[in-house]
Amino acid sequence: MFVVTVVFEPLPGHAAEFRAAMIANARASREREPGCRQFDVCSEPQRGTVFLYEVYDDRPAFDAHLASEHFRAFDAATRGWVASKTVACYERVDPDAGAD
């Protein structure tokens, strides 16, 4: 599994609209992307920081996410609302994680 974490710091005055757009993007990813296994959106209430935890089948599934119409629309719409963005990619090494 391929895991991606992202931390966004929205610009002042844009936290609520950024969070709403991110939630819509996450839902679209979970519903439309067969390789997207998990897409959690978390928010730190005091500062409005948004943390993402995303799990994909593999790197090509994540690349498909980046190429998707809903992601490209989200990225274009929110680019001016973000002060900083930090992305990290991981390979999940515990084969039993997420098993039912």
Secondary structure, DSSP 8 states (H G I E B T S, - for coil): -EEEEEEEEE-TT-HHHHHHHHHHHHHHHHHH-TTEEEEEEEE-TTT--EEEEEEESSHHHHHHHHHSHHHHHHHHHHGGGEEEEEEEEEE---TTTT--
